[in-house]
């Protein structure tokens, strides 16, 4: 892996908490959604968060334009926006998953569905889905045009969180439970955030975060469009927050994740050329200081050929994170 270029997208501001960037691409425009809040000593990831949107041309991915704030704290509703997961699985539809969060008090996921960015309206996910999730990973589309939503949740009968998959056959207007992807109890570890990779036809692969040391990402496969999943198995990648993509044209896989295999946490890139059965760390985009939880989440897309764009957030010891981007290449034989 070769790091071609790095640049700042949202600059560091002492006392501000810029984090959780995600990417989507439509008609030559790359969209970035992120969360900006205020540092708060008693609230992990800060408080008073807002959801922001940026855009860049696919030809100039180091030049980002601020498109404004989509959702902000208000006395009538949210008091702390936390997530900003943007998706564009088709040319006609755009989605945004957001979350109002305050530790021990509120944890409500919202869903936006629109014909193009920006998405300015939203509904509680619990109103349109038969299982309210904490969303993670992009919304994906199957060969029969069913939409898949990845996330995790606890239930009354199983308070320990586990990864679930929702499906929509009406273009995201309603969502039905398709599968419980894995059981945290049977896996012997607490499994939460995951993202999906498409292996072709009805075959899917997922990498799942383990909240239990030593934090190896777990893999699971589906051979029926997500209706059933193999028992999760640990990989050789150690970290959190896996965001998967397929490499064109080969179908090999890349993942960006919070890498915890070194003395300092960093933004790692993993690679698989056997459908996700084995994974190898092929490089790092950046390392950071301070708490491991104040950096390392990000996203990536393929630009053209062997060039990729990644975005991620970093921090130093004063815990005021900022958002960076990087262009990197991989060897042609990995394509």
N, C-alpha and C positions, 0 to 999 in steps of 0.2 A: 504494500500500500504506500502511495506517495501523497503527501500533503502539499497541495498546489498553492492554496491561498487561504488565509483566515481574515476575518473582518468582524467588526462590532456592528450589531443590528440595533440593540437597545443598550445605551451606555450605562455604566455604573453610576448610581446616585446614592450617596451615603444616606441610609435610613429608608431606602426604597427596596422592594423585593420584586425583581423582574424574573419570571420563571416559566417553565412548562410550555415551551414553544412546540407547535405542530405545523405540518405543511400539507397543502393540497395544490393541485395544478389544474387549471382550466384554460383552454384556448391560448396557450403561450404565456399566461400569467401564473406566477407562483404566489400563493397566499400563505401568510403566516399568522396564526392566532397565538396569543400568549396571555399571561396573567401578570398584572402589575399591582402590587399592594404596598403596604407600609410594613417595615420591620416591627415586630412586636415580640418582646421578650417572653411573654406567656403564651404565645400562639405559634406553633410550628408553621413555617412558611409565611409568617406575618399575617396581617389582617387588613381589612378595608380594601380588599382586592377588586380590581376591575378587569374585564376581558377586552383586549385590544386586537386590532387587525392591521396587518401590513401587507403590501404587495410589491412584487418586483417582476420585471420582465425576465423570461427564461434566458434571454440573451445577456442580461446584466444582473446576475444574482447577487452582486455585491452592492447594489444600489436599491435600498428599500424605501418605500413611501408609506408614511403613517396615515392610515385610513380612518383613524379615530377610535373611540371607545364604543363597544357594542353594548355592554351591560356593566352597570356601576352599582355600588351599594346605595340603598335608598331606605328611608324609614318605613316604607310600605312593603318592602320585599327583602331582597338579599342584603346581608350585612357584610359578607365576605365572599366574593367570587374566588374560586380556587382553580378550577380546571378550564381548559380551552382546547378541546379536541376537535379539529376541523377535518372534514372528509369530503371528497368529491368522487364517488364511485362511478358516476356517469357524467356525460357532458351536460345533462339537463338538470341534475339535482345536486344540491350542496347541503351539508349537514354540519351542525355544531353542537357538541355536548359540553355543557357547563355545569358547575356545581356550587351551591351555596353551603359553606361549611363553617361551623364553629365547634371546636372540640367539646364533646359531651353534651351538645345542645342541638345542633342542626347538621344534617348531611343529606341535602336534597339535590338530586340530579335533574337538570332541565335539558330539553331537546329542541333544537331549531331545525326546521326543514324549509328550504327555499329554492327558488329556481336559479339562484346565483348569489355570489357573495356581494355585499355583506348580508348576513342573517341578522335581522333586527327584532324578530319576534320569537317567543319560545313558550313551551308548555312544560309543566312537570312531567317527567318521564313516567311517573306512576299513573298518570291519567291515560296514557296511550299504550302502556305495556302491562302484561300480567306478571312481570317481575321487575321491580325497581333495582337498577344496577348502579354501581359506581363505574362509569365507563372508562375504558382504557383501550388504546389501539384504534385503528381506523375502521369505519364501516366498509365492508367488502360486499361484492356481488358475485353470486354463483352463476354457473352457465345457464340456468333456467331463470335468471334475473331476480332471484330472491336476494334480499339484502340481509347481511349478517352483522350483528352488533355484539362486540365482546366487552366483558366487564366482570365484576365480582360483587358478591353480596353475602350477607348472613341471613338466616331465616329464624323464625321462632323456634323451630325444631332443631336447627343447627346454627347456633349463634356464631360459631367460628366461620369466618368468611371463606368462600370457595368461588372458583371461576365458573361463570354461566355464559351461555350463548343464547341470544334472542334472534328471531327471524321475522322478516316482514315481506309479505307478498303483495302489498299495496303501496309500494314506493315510499315506505317510511311513515305512513299515516297511522299505523298501529303495529304493535310488536308482540310476538308470542314466544314463549319459552320453547327453545329447540332442544337444549341439552344442558345438563350439568357436566362441564368439561372434565372436572376432576374433583375428588374428595380430599380435602385437607387432612382429615383424620386417617384415611386409608393410606395416604402418601407419607404419613409420619412427619409432615411439615405444613406450615400455614401457607397456602398458595393463594395468590391474589391477582395482580396485574398480568395481563397477557395480550399478545397480538397474534394475528392470523397471517399465514403465508399460504398461497395457493399453489398446489403441486400439479394442477391440471385436472380436467374433468371434475369428478366429485371428491378429489383428494385434497386434504388440507393438513397443514402442520401448525403447531403453536409452540411458542416459548412462553413459560410462565414464571413469574417471580416467586421465589421462596423467601418468606420472612424469617426463616429459621437458619441460624449459622450452620454450615459455612456459606450459605446464600448461593448455591449453584442453581442456575436457571434449569427448569425442567421442561422436557419436551413431551408432546402427545400428538397422535395422528388420528385423523378421521378419514374413512374411506366411503362416507355416505353423506357428503355435504353438511357435516357437523352434527348429525343426529346421534352419533355415538363416537366415543373416543377411547383410544388405548390408555392403559394405565400410565400415569406420568413417570418419566425416568429422568434422573439428573444428567445434565450435560457437563462438559468440561469448562463452560463459561460461568464465571463467578460474578454475580452482580444483580442489579435491579433494573426495572423499567425497560423491558425489551421491545423495540419497535422494528418489525420485520418488513422487508420488501423482497420481491423476486427480481432477479437481474434478467433483463432482456438481451439477447433472445434465448439464452440457455435455460432459464428457469432456476439457476442456482440462487442461493439465498444469502442476503446480508442482514445483519442485525446491528442496530446501534443500542447501547445499553450503558448504564452506570457500572463501570468496571471496578470491582473490589478485590482484584487479584494482586494489586501492588500496594506498597506502603502508603501512597497517597491515592485517593479515589480519582478516577479519570473517566473520560468519555471514550468507551472502547468500541471497536468494530469487529464483529465476528462473521465468519464465512462458513457456508456448507455447500458441498457439491454433490451430496448424496441424498437430497430430499429431506434434510434436517436430521438425519440419523446421527451424524457426527458434526461437531462444530469446532472451529479453530479461531482463536483470537489472531487477527492479522495486523492490528495496529491500534494506535491511540490518537485521538484528535486533540485532546488537551487534558491536563490534570488541574486540580484545584485544591485549596486549603480550607481549613475550618471543618465544620460538620459535614459528614458524608451526605446528609439529607438536604444540604443547601446547594446542590449542583447535580449534574449528571443526566438529567432527563433531556430527551431531545427527539429528533426525527430526521429522516433522510429520504431523498428521492433520486432517481437516476436522471441525469441531464441528457447526455448523448454519448453513445459508445461506452467507454470505460470511465467516464467522469460522473461524479455524484456530488450532490449538495447535502450537507448536514447542518442542522441548527441544534443548539443546546444551551444550557445555562450553566454558569460558573460562579464561584464566590471566592473570597479570601477570608481572612480571619475576622473581619467586622461583619460578616454575614449580610452583606448588601449585594445580592446577586445581579448579574447582568447577562445579556443574551448575545451570543456570538454565532457566526456562521463559518463554514469551511467548505472548500472545494477539494475533493481528493480523487485520486485515480487508483484503480487496481490493475494488476497485470492482465493483459489481454487473454491469457490462457485461462483466467478465472471466469471470463464472461460466458 
